[in-house]
Amino acid sequence: MVEKKDYLGVSSPLSLAGPSSRDELLQKQLVLTLEKNNMYESETISALRNSVMNKLEEITKRFIYEASIRKGLTPDDAKEAGGKVLTFGSCRLGVQAANADIDAVCICPRHITRTDFFEGVYKMLAKRPEVTELTAIRDAFVPIIKLKFSGIPVDLLCARLNLSTIPDDLDIDDTSLLVPLDERCIRSVNGTRVADEILKSVPDIPTFQTAVRCIKLWATRRGIYSNILGFLGGVAWALMVARVCQLYPNACASTVASKVFSIMVNWQWPHPVVLRESLEGPHLSSIQSWNPKRNPIDKTHKMPIITPAYPTMCSTHNMTNSTFRIVIGECKRAAQIMDKIMVGSLPWDALFEDHSFFKNYRHYLQIVVSSDDSLRQLQWSGLVESRLRGLTNKLESIHGLVLVHPYVEGFDNIYTCVNHEQIAAAVNGVGHSNAFNQHDNHGVKIYTRTFYIGLYFRLGSVRDQGQIDISRPISEFKRYVRNWEHYNEQHMGVVVKYLRRSMLPDEVTRTTVTKRTNQ
């Protein structure tokens, strides 16, 4: 038990009470519900994940050795250069679900450039029979290699440290390692460092992990689990749970999960959520810690949830006015459900009911991203998705449009087209209504990913979308994404259309369509 003067966090706990017998029963029921929803990985998947990590580290070390030899190092020095692969995100926190990605960063010595990494590691991975869906996104803010290794999705980053060798016992939490790094490398290694600090900041790790699994399942089901589109991502939700663990250090996971919602609703935003006092560290020329007193942009953050590792960062910097309102609204709904679960009048399943996004609005935007090559499509659709928040921000500025709600999943389709009419149908998002065979091996393959944005217009004098002009932000968005240096209008397309609810395609309810949840 935590004593009154012995606590983690920036303030004393709100309660030191331990779990009652009722709380312990709720905890057992919660775990059973989480297991039923595949929020725990099996021993087989865990062993496979560990095997993939070991192979990735072997590939990284071999790449660094061969690259070092090419740069003139002796075989002994090249072997000594080492290399390491570190996880971050859900795997590092120990909260990975059965279908979770592996988020990892390859740590390289200073003589290995980012170009070396993306060319060398990519080529090595391409030769592995276990690797599929391999693509390198080099021009992302944090460059990344995406792949599936033995069926497990992997996001692989690269960070160069100012060291001649990378030892197996590298202490990545040593802040002095950050001093000479550029911003991309700092952000790449900070994922691991943040996860480590979170685990150090909670009074009971198993309680934290169970509560995180609960909140993650709830947020995913309710469609508010996405950092890139302005909601909270995995790190932000984990930070929020960690803070509640600090405030209720002796509570069990079911109690912690129930408190998250009411605290989110009643928190005095934009007062930040922090797990520890501000950290002092070495001066970094490429990036500054989050500080609204010194950095004007930090003052604009609507729901600041701050990472605990130096340099501190806002994990929710993408949040918009609309996504803020949506998150708070969902937390209010969840808090009401939790009150009933806690007294036994509702089961845990009630908390995890699916969203009703495609029933909530009368008006939608449909964004269809298309390409004639699967790897090109991964890069192109990822680029468009990363810039959707710019579209939502501009839409929010339109008078009469009071809520802009991006849907966090993309719908993927593959069409095999034998004429121009079928190609036109596919790239315009109506391919599903045509009678051509998507599995035919003859013809041109068209790959599409479709995103949706729900629109809520102010009632009263403005009653219909026809009275509000949304064409300008749409035109600016299309022009913006088409300015991508790799855009090729002969092979790529993006179509944005306004739809009423009655015009929504079958794909929004079809279970056969592949959906990808953004982390």
MINUBA-369824 format. One record per residue (C-alpha): x negated, y, z negated. Coordinates in steps of 0.5 Angstrom, whole numbers, padded with zeros to 4 digits, always signed. Layout:
XYZ ...
***
This chain:
+0000+0000+0000 -0002+0007+0002 -0003+0012-0005 +0000+0019-0005 -0007+0022-0004 -0010+0017+0001 -0007+0018+0008 -0008+0019+0015 -0006+0025+0019 -0006+0032+0018 +0000+0032+0013 +0002+0028+0007 +0007+0022+0009 +0014+0024+0009 +0015+0017+0005 +0011+0012+0002 +0017+0007+0001 +0016+0000+0004 +0020-0005+0007 +0027-0007+0004 +0029-0014+0006 +0034-0011+0011 +0028-0008+0014 +0024-0014+0015 +0030-0018+0018 +0031-0012+0023 +0023-0013+0024 +0024-0020+0026 +0030-0019+0030 +0026-0014+0034 +0020-0018+0035 +0025-0024+0038 +0028-0018+0043 +0022-0016+0045 +0019-0023+0046 +0026-0024+0050 +0024-0018+0054 +0017-0021+0056 +0014-0015+0052 +0008-0020+0050 +0004-0024+0054 +0003-0031+0054 -0004-0035+0052 -0004-0037+0059 -0004-0030+0062 -0008-0027+0056 -0014-0032+0058 -0013-0030+0066 -0013-0023+0064 -0020-0024+0060 -0023-0028+0066 -0021-0023+0071 -0025-0018+0066 -0031-0022+0066 -0031-0023+0073 -0030-0015+0074 -0036-0014+0069 -0040-0019+0073 -0039-0016+0080 -0040-0009+0077 -0047-0011+0074 -0049-0015+0081 -0047-0008+0085 -0051-0004+0080 -0057-0009+0081 -0057-0009+0088 -0056-0002+0089 -0062+0000+0084 -0066-0005+0089 -0064-0001+0095 -0066+0006+0091 -0073+0003+0090 -0073+0000+0083 -0076-0006+0081 -0072-0013+0080 -0074-0012+0073 -0072-0005+0072 -0066-0006+0077 -0063-0012+0072 -0065-0007+0066 -0060-0002+0069 -0054-0006+0066 -0047-0004+0067 -0041-0005+0063 -0033-0005+0064 -0029-0002+0059 -0021-0003+0058 -0016+0003+0056 -0009+0004+0056 -0004-0002+0054 -0010-0007+0054 -0014-0003+0050 -0009-0002+0045 -0007-0009+0045 +0000-0007+0047 +0000-0010+0054 +0007-0014+0056 +0007-0020+0061 +0006-0016+0067 +0002-0011+0065 -0004-0008+0069 -0011-0008+0067 -0013-0001+0067 -0021-0001+0067 -0027+0004+0068 -0034+0002+0070 -0040+0005+0067 -0046+0006+0071 -0053+0009+0070 -0054+0016+0073 -0058+0013+0079 -0051+0010+0081 -0047+0015+0085 -0039+0015+0086 -0040+0014+0093 -0045+0008+0092 -0039+0005+0087 -0033+0006+0092 -0037+0003+0098 -0041-0002+0094 -0036-0005+0089 -0030-0004+0094 -0034-0009+0099 -0036-0014+0094 -0028-0014+0092 -0026-0015+0099 -0030-0021+0100 -0027-0024+0094 -0021-0029+0095 -0018-0028+0089 -0017-0020+0091 -0011-0018+0095 -0008-0011+0096 -0015-0007+0095 -0015+0000+0097 -0020+0006+0095 -0016+0013+0093 -0023+0017+0093 -0020+0024+0094 -0015+0023+0088 -0017+0028+0082 -0020+0022+0078 -0022+0017+0084 -0019+0010+0083 -0020+0003+0086 -0013-0001+0086 -0012-0008+0087 -0009-0015+0085 -0014-0020+0082 -0011-0027+0081 -0005-0023+0082 -0006-0019+0076 -0006-0011+0078 -0012-0007+0076 -0014+0000+0077 -0021+0001+0077 -0025+0008+0075 -0032+0010+0075 -0036+0014+0070 -0043+0015+0071 -0047+0017+0064 -0054+0020+0064 -0057+0014+0062 -0062+0010+0066 -0059+0004+0063 -0052+0002+0061 -0053-0003+0055 -0048-0009+0053 -0047-0005+0046 -0046+0002+0049 -0042+0006+0044 -0038+0010+0048 -0035+0014+0043 -0042+0018+0042 -0040+0025+0044 -0047+0026+0046 -0046+0022+0052 -0041+0027+0055 -0045+0033+0055 -0048+0033+0062 -0042+0029+0065 -0037+0032+0070 -0030+0033+0069 -0028+0027+0073 -0033+0022+0069 -0030+0025+0062 -0023+0024+0064 -0025+0017+0066 -0029+0015+0060 -0024+0019+0055 -0018+0013+0056 -0022+0008+0052 -0025+0013+0047 -0017+0016+0046 -0015+0009+0045 -0020+0007+0040 -0019+0014+0036 -0011+0012+0036 -0013+0005+0033 -0017+0008+0028 -0011+0013+0026 -0006+0009+0024 -0005+0006+0017 -0003-0001+0020 -0005-0003+0027 +0000-0009+0028 +0006-0005+0026 +0004+0000+0030 +0003-0005+0036 +0010-0007+0035 +0013-0001+0035 +0010+0002+0041 +0012-0005+0045 +0019-0003+0042 +0019+0005+0045 +0015+0003+0051 +0021-0002+0053 +0026+0003+0051 +0023+0009+0055 +0022+0004+0061 +0029+0002+0061 +0032+0009+0060 +0027+0011+0066 +0023+0016+0062 +0016+0013+0062 +0012+0016+0067 +0007+0021+0066 +0006+0023+0073 +0013+0025+0074 +0013+0029+0068 +0016+0025+0063 +0012+0021+0057 +0007+0016+0060 +0004+0010+0056 -0001+0014+0052 +0004+0020+0050 +0009+0015+0047 +0003+0011+0043 +0001+0018+0040 +0008+0019+0038 +0009+0013+0035 +0002+0013+0032 +0004+0020+0028 +0010+0017+0026 +0006+0011+0023 +0002+0016+0019 +0009+0020+0016 +0011+0013+0014 +0005+0009+0013 +0008+0003+0009 +0014+0002+0013 +0015-0004+0018 +0016-0003+0026 +0023-0003+0026 +0023+0003+0021 +0018+0007+0025 +0021+0006+0032 +0028+0008+0029 +0024+0015+0026 +0021+0016+0033 +0027+0019+0036 +0030+0023+0030 +0023+0026+0029 +0022+0027+0037 +0029+0031+0037 +0028+0035+0030 +0020+0037+0032 +0019+0044+0033 +0017+0044+0040 +0012+0047+0042 +0008+0046+0036 +0003+0040+0038 +0003+0033+0035 -0004+0031+0033 -0007+0025+0029 -0012+0029+0026 -0015+0036+0025 -0019+0039+0031 -0025+0036+0033 -0032+0040+0034 -0037+0037+0039 -0042+0039+0044 -0041+0044+0049 -0038+0042+0055 -0039+0046+0061 -0034+0042+0065 -0028+0042+0061 -0025+0045+0054 -0021+0042+0049 -0014+0044+0048 -0013+0050+0045 -0007+0055+0047 -0011+0061+0043 -0016+0061+0048 -0013+0057+0054 -0007+0061+0057 -0005+0055+0061 -0004+0051+0054 +0001+0056+0052 +0005+0053+0057 +0006+0046+0055 +0013+0045+0053 +0012+0038+0049 +0004+0038+0047 +0002+0031+0045 -0005+0032+0044 -0010+0026+0045 -0015+0025+0038 -0022+0024+0042 -0026+0030+0044 -0025+0034+0048 -0018+0034+0046 -0013+0034+0052 -0005+0035+0052 -0002+0028+0055 +0004+0031+0057 +0002+0037+0061 +0006+0035+0067 +0013+0036+0063 +0018+0041+0066 +0024+0044+0063 +0028+0039+0066 +0024+0033+0064 +0024+0036+0057 +0031+0036+0057 +0032+0029+0059 +0027+0026+0054 +0030+0030+0048 +0037+0028+0051 +0035+0021+0051 +0032+0021+0044 +0039+0024+0041 +0042+0018+0044 +0037+0013+0042 +0038+0016+0035 +0045+0015+0035 +0044+0008+0037 +0039+0006+0032 +0043+0009+0026 +0048+0003+0028 +0043-0002+0029 +0040+0000+0022 +0047-0002+0019 +0048-0008+0023 +0054-0006+0027 +0050-0006+0034 +0044-0011+0036 +0037-0009+0039 +0040-0010+0046 +0044-0004+0045 +0038+0000+0045 +0035-0003+0051 +0041-0002+0056 +0039+0000+0063 +0039+0008+0065 +0045+0010+0069 +0041+0015+0074 +0045+0013+0080 +0052+0014+0077 +0050+0021+0073 +0049+0026+0079 +0053+0028+0085 +0047+0030+0088 +0041+0027+0090 +0035+0028+0094 +0032+0022+0098 +0024+0022+0100 +0022+0017+0104 +0015+0016+0105 +0013+0011+0111 +0007+0008+0115 +0005+0003+0120 -0001+0000+0115 +0000-0003+0108 -0007+0000+0106 -0005+0007+0109 +0002+0006+0106 -0001+0005+0099 -0006+0012+0099 +0000+0016+0103 +0005+0014+0098 +0001+0015+0092 -0001+0022+0095 +0006+0024+0096 +0008+0021+0089 +0003+0025+0086 +0006+0032+0089 +0013+0030+0087 +0012+0034+0081 +0011+0041+0085 +0017+0040+0089 +0021+0039+0082 +0018+0045+0079 +0020+0049+0085 +0027+0046+0085 +0028+0048+0078 +0027+0056+0080 +0033+0056+0085 +0039+0060+0082 +0045+0055+0080 +0040+0049+0080 +0040+0047+0072 +0037+0040+0072 +0032+0037+0077 +0031+0029+0075 +0026+0025+0078 +0027+0018+0078 +0021+0014+0076 +0021+0008+0080 +0020+0008+0088 +0023+0003+0092 +0019-0001+0097 +0021-0004+0104 +0018-0007+0110 +0021-0007+0116 +0019-0011+0123 +0022-0006+0129 +0022-0008+0136 +0024-0001+0139 +0024+0006+0137 +0031+0006+0135 +0029+0001+0129 +0023+0005+0128 +0027+0012+0127 +0032+0008+0122 +0026+0005+0118 +0022+0012+0117 +0029+0016+0116 +0031+0011+0110 +0037+0008+0114 +0033+0001+0116 +0037-0003+0111 +0043-0002+0115 +0041-0004+0121 +0041-0011+0124 +0034-0012+0125 +0030-0018+0122 +0025-0015+0117 +0022-0022+0117 +0020-0023+0124 +0013-0023+0126 +0014-0020+0132 +0014-0012+0133 +0011-0006+0129 +0011-0007+0122 +0014+0000+0118 +0012+0000+0110 +0017+0005+0106 +0017+0007+0099 +0023+0011+0097 +0024+0016+0092 +0030+0020+0089 +0031+0026+0085 +0038+0027+0082 +0040+0035+0082 +0045+0038+0077 +0048+0045+0080 +0051+0050+0075 +0059+0049+0075 +0063+0056+0076 +0062+0060+0081 +0057+0055+0085 +0061+0049+0086 +0058+0046+0092 +0051+0044+0094 +0053+0048+0101 +0053+0055+0097 +0045+0054+0095 +0040+0053+0099 +0034+0048+0097 +0031+0048+0104 +0025+0052+0103 +0022+0048+0097 +0023+0042+0101 +0020+0045+0107 +0014+0047+0103 +0013+0041+0100 +0013+0037+0107 +0008+0042+0109 +0004+0041+0103 +0003+0034+0103 +0002+0034+0111 -0004+0038+0109 -0007+0032+0106 -0014+0031+0110 -0012+0024+0112 -0005+0025+0114 -0004+0023+0121 +0003+0024+0124 +0002+0018+0129 +0002+0013+0123 +0005+0017+0117 +0012+0020+0116 +0015+0023+0110 +0023+0025+0110 +0027+0029+0105 +0034+0029+0105 +0040+0031+0101 +0045+0026+0099 +0052+0026+0096 +0053+0020+0091 +0057+0016+0096 +0052+0017+0101 +0046+0013+0097 +0044+0007+0100 +0045+0000+0097 +0037-0001+0096 +0039+0003+0089 +0042-0003+0086 +0039-0009+0090 +0035-0013+0086 +0031-0016+0092 +0028-0009+0093 +0021-0009+0090 +0021-0003+0085 +0014-0001+0082 +0014+0003+0075 +0009+0008+0074 +0005+0008+0068 
***
